[in-house]
């Protein structure tokens, strides 16, 4: 039970591994199932965790991408994410971490303001994606997007690295926090 580092395990040949971290077990499992349905040239492995740190295990594969899923309807979800972030090595934030905010569609039920999650993503210099995971069509589209990002982070897309992707995603974002 220690800090999660991106290069503490050797990569497996033609394998891409994603770690979904969040408190909503059912939504994470549905997202994982949608991801596994996607066509992927690599062998896709999806691991789910309620929080970090992960139990130390010799059999755990190298993790290519961590997605922190924050439910905007639950303050516990945000608190859990903030606590889990302390167990991630800083080098993971060089393009191998992203945040996924869910539940933004029903803003009247939100207990976390969107600006709070935007600030969290900005603090960790990581992309923030929005998706209502309860809607099948949105979930399938997000699964498709995450599989593509995972392939890039695993190094399976020639000519594009996780850092390239991070800079592309950052340049396509809206105004900076200072402008808000």
N, C-alpha and C positions, 0 to 999 in steps of 0.2 A: 504494500500500500504506500506508494510514493508518487512522485511527480511523473506525469506521463510525458515521455520524450518521443519526438518523431523518428529518430534514428537509433533507438535502443534495440530494435529488432531488424534482422535482415529482411529485405523484401522477398516475397514469394514470386516465382515466375508467373507472369500473366495473371496476377491476382490483385484485385483492388478491394480494400477494406474500409468501410465507413463505420463510425461510431455515432449513434444517435443518443443524445443525453437529454432526458426530460422526465417530468413527473407523470405525464399522461400515457400510461402503458398501452391502452387500447389504440390511441391515435398513432403512437410510435410503431406499433405492430402493423397497423394498416398501411402506414407509409412504407415500412420495410417490405411488406408484401407487394405493394405497388412497384417498388424499386426492383424487386426480384423478377417481376414480370417483364421489365424492360429488356430490349435487345442490347447486349453488351458484348463486345469482342473479348473482354477479360472475364475471368471468373469473379463474380461479385459476391462479397461477404458483407453482411450487415449485422452489426452487433448493437444491442440495446442496453442502456444503463440508466438507472434512475438518477444516479449522481456519481461524481468522482470523489475519491480515488477509486480506481478499479482494484480488485483483489490481485495481488501479485501471482502471476501464473506463468509457468515456463511455456505453456502451449499457446498463449495469446499471440495472435499474429500482429504484424506491424500495422499500425493504423495510419491510413493515408489522409483521412478527412474526419474532423469532428464537427458535428452539427449540434448546437445547443438549441433545443426547442423550448421556446418561452410561450406559455399560454397567457394571453393578456387578460384572462378572466380569473387568474389565480396569482395572488401575491407570493404564495409559497413557491410557485414555479420560478419566479424571478429570483427569489432568495436562494433557492436550490442551485440555480445557474451561477449566481454570484459566488456561492461557496465552492462550487465545482471548479470554477475558473482558477482558483488558487492552486489546483493540482495539475495544471497544464504548463509545461515548459514554454518559455517565451519564444523559442524557435518555431513552435507550432503556429504562432500568429503570423508567420511569413507565408500566408496563403493557404494554410491547411485547417483553418477554423472558420466557420460561419455561424450566424445566428438565424434562426427561423422563428418568426413571430406568428402565432396562430390565434384565431379568434377576433381579428380586427374587423371582421364583417359586421358583427353585432356590437358596435361601439358603445351603445347604451349599457351593455352588461360588463364592460371592461373595468377591472379594478386596477389596472396598470395603464398609465398614459403612454401613448406611442413614443412620446419624446424621451421617456425613461429608457426604452429599449434602443432608440436611436443613439442616445448618449452612451449606453453600454457598448454598443458596436463601435462607435467612434473611439471610445477609450481604448479598446483592444485592436483598433485598426483592422477590423474584420467586416466583411459584407453582411448586410442584414436583408433577409428575404421575408416577404409576407405571403402567407397562404392560409386559407381556412381549410384545415385538414379534415374537417367533418364533411366537406363536399367532395364527392368522388372524383368529379372532373378536375377540380383544382388540385386534389391530392395526386392524381395521375400526372398532371403537368409538372408539379413540383418534383415528383419522383424522377421524371425524365430529365429535368434540369439538374437534380442532384447527382444522377448517374453520370451525366456529362462532366460536371465539375469534379466528381470523384476520379474519373478516368484521367483528367488533366493532372490532378494532385498525385495520382499514382505514377505519373510519368508515361502513360500509355498513348498520349497524343503527341506526335512528333512536332517539334518546333514551338510548343507552348508549355510553359512551366506554371507552377502554382503562383509564383510571384508575378508572372505576366498576367495571369488571370486576375489576381488581386488588383493590379494597377488598372486593368480594363474595367473591372467592376467599380472601383473607386472613382474613375473618371466619368462613369456613366451615372453616378449618384446625383442627387439633387444638390441644393445649396449646402454649404458647410454649416456646422453648428453655430459658428460666429454670425452667419447671415440670418439665422432664424430668430 
